[in-house]
Amino acid sequence: MEEAAQMLGEEDNFVLALPLNAVLAQRLRLPSVDRAELSEMVRLQVEKALPFPADEVTTDYEIIDQANGDCVVSAVAVQNQRLSDLGRALLARNAIPRAVTIYAAHRVATHAGNGRALLIYPESGSLVSAIAENGKLSFARTMSGGVNGPLEAELPQFAMTAELEGIDTSFQNVIVDEKCFGLREMVGRTLGSKIEIVGIETPPADTAINLLPQDWRNLRDRRARQGQWRKRIKLGLAIYGGIIALSLLHLVYLKVRAGQLDRQIRQDAPRAASVQRAAADWRSLEPALEPQFYPIGLLLSLYDSLPSPDVRITAYNQSARQISVEGEAKSTALAYQFAEKVKKNPSLARFIFEMPSPRILPNDHAQFRLEGKPR
């Protein structure tokens, strides 16, 4: 176990198969009921045979056969402390198996999938005789004296004990492990059967039995969740690092692009300055070149905007970018009418006109000033 533990870690997915001497295996015949009730009946029957409190033991079973209202099951139990002692090297490396099974159950499932069979193989320095029914472990015993024990005398006694358990011992197959090749003739002579030699199975067939204790399950689930969170954190860090890297690349690109634009601006600065000077010159010449800025045309448009002869223009001033009109109206209303007509005159649309409140003269006439700036 120490050597195996050195090759395993938290992330490994493996099965711990227990030797027969570490478990209690029973063949039970119970009424055929639903799965939940059957599980409870198996647990109660196993507890009767245990020398330990029920909360110190993990049990499981698999169904061998169901017929005539009866259910034959293979029930197995292991003491949790005994299991912890066997798996101490694994727990020290935080390696939790996905399942705890029985090695004998794997062997019979591999080599005796149908009918009844007897399998003899060495295990932990001892010799195990295991009966399989329909590929399930039905009855098993460790022979006294180990591999070199008096098997010839013990096999008939083993068969008699199995018959008392209700097992038909007219085996369809008798299987001997290749490590026990020297027992082949004796076993065949004792049982009167043809012997089949098998090697170590790689990998063995699965079994439905799982004796994984609840605290091991909880620990495995917790570590699985931690592993998932570690993966998520690593993924998040990778994404965050990618975003930072892309941001840095984008910043470098912006700096390079800004440098290119600065160089382009410096190269174009003389031409831009020339264009700006030309634009300024044209703006200064615009009043002289554009007919819409000719004083006579503007005065004519202002004259056309007079609402009545009671409004007179008394002064007109024009600069390069602005015009001003002073006048006198018989009433304030006429002054405002003049301002509105000026604003609506299409010939004066190039200007924005504003007129402060007119000043009332002693003769009740309104003196106004209208100023226009180009749009």
Buried (B, 14 or more C-beta within 10 A) or exposed (E): EEEEBEEBEEEEEBBBBBBBEBBBBBBBEBEEEEEEEBBEBBBEBBBEEBEBEEEEBBBBBBBBBEEEEEBBBBBBBBBBEBBBEBBEBBEEBEBBBBBBBBBBBBBBBBBBEEEBBBBBBEBEEBBBBBBBBBBBBBBBBBBEEEBEBEBEEBBEEBBEEBEEBEBEBEBEBBBBBEBBEEBBEBBBEBBEBEBBEBEEEEEBBEBBBBBBBEEBBEBBEEBBEEEEEEEEEEEEEEEEEEEEEEEEEEEEEEEEEEEEEEEEEEEEEEEEEEEEEEEEEEEEEBBEEEEBBBEEBBBEBBEEBBBEEEBEBEEBEBEEBEBBBBBBBBBBEBBBBBBEBBBEBEBBEBBEBEBEEBEEEEEEBBBBBBBBEBE
